[in-house]
Amino acid sequence: MSHIIKRCKNNKSKAEYDVIIVGAGPAGISGTLAAKQAGLRYLTIEQEETLGGSALHYPRNKIVMTAPMDLPIIGKVSVREISKKALIELWTAWSKKVASG
């Protein structure tokens, strides 16, 4: 996303979007947050009815994250182990927070 942000800041395109993010799984959510933080015109599309991408299809109670992460807008997330259900709930809460702010 940093390459896209740099390119968009140097090129004032008349296109409707600076970037289209395909998928709202971990990478898509991170990309969406980075695009929003940079002030880009973005669109995130997901084939599922909810956030989660491939994580939605993991078995129930599967641990889906094992290391802390640093997300644009959200900041450092220090969760080391989290279930699929809890992670998707967290993503949904973040998306509502970011959309309203």
C-alpha positions, -999 to +999 in steps of 0.1 A: +000+000+000+029+024+007+039+023-030+003+031-041+000+059-015+033+075-028+022+071-064-013+086-057+002+116-039+024+124-069-003+118-095-036+136-093-058+111-112-093+119-122-104+083-116-131+076-092-108+056-069-071+057-062-072+020-052-096-009-052-090-034-025-102-070-033-111-089-002-118-079+034-096-105+051-065-096+071-046-080+042-076-063+028-085-047+062-050-035+066-049-021+031-083-004+037-071+012+069-038+024+052-058+039+023-082+057+046-053+070+068-036+083+037-067+101+025-070+080-007-102+074-026-107+037-021-132+009-025-130-024-006-150-053-021-156-087-004-175-117-018-187-128+016-215-110+035-191-101+064-155-093+070-130-121+074-120-134+040-105-169+042-106-168+080-144-173+077-138-208+064-114-219+092-128-245+116-145-231+147-121-224+176-090-225+153-064-200+165-061-176+136-035-151+149-003-158+168+016-125+168+009-089+176+003-066+147+004-028+140-025-015+119-029+019+104-055+040+123-060+012+149-024+011+162-007-019+179-028-049+185-012-070+212-034-101+209-012-132+206-039-159+203-075-153+192-102-175+178-118-170+144-151-157+159-133-133+183-111-119+155-140-113+131-159-096+159-128-074+165-126-066+128-163-057+127-159-034+157-129-016+141-147-012+108-177+005+125-153+027+145-133+037+114-165+043+093-180+066+119-148+086+126 
